[in-house]
């Protein structure tokens, strides 16, 4: 029976990513998930054939995730290294995507216009300690945007990458911070954690931050009616998050005071 699936591609030349490949973290939303392992010296043809081998007859890829190290306009993945070396042969994978499918590039700072590495630091060893924040202003010649436009045009699906350093773990496909999504026609959108609707964990983090702001700014200072008004806004903005569930149960002054053990007026 035809299915929508997720396909995850890991550059196993990096031992940590090889470990992730072995675990193949499940796709958020419960999509059936297939894994493809590759390496620095693999040919584009080998990667394409490996992807096609895990996509069943009639199946369509709802989301394809590529995992490797990165930097501004650079992604350490076979046939995807930079704007000039990204292989047109990847267009052979256009037919595996579902309508509305997307490509996620999980590498540090790929969408940034500027180098995110501190002087002398190696992108293959990126961390919060040896990187600086990336930058994206939408410049037409920005390294990240130029690269993503080419990738999106070749694969013919919306393609997303991050601006800053990223953390990939065995149970987390969420992006940290802002991302850029480029469409096949060259248009693009920059998203924060709160506006990337399909990144459920990022949206939940944004909702939690809003909740903390409401409590610290209003509820804990006795401004209960304003707190309730803001909680209603949180529910409307992030309806399918744990923070919204909590807010729905605290829309009266009494509920706020009781749960937060706030003093009576």
Beta strands, then each sheet from edge to edge (+ up, - down):
strand 1: 4-11
strand 2: 32-38
strand 3: 60-67
strand 4: 70-71
strand 5: 74-75
strand 6: 97-106
strand 7: 158-162
strand 8: 179-182
strand 9: 188-191
sheet 1: 2+ 1+ 3+ 6+ 7+ 8- 9+
sheet 2: 4+ 5-
end
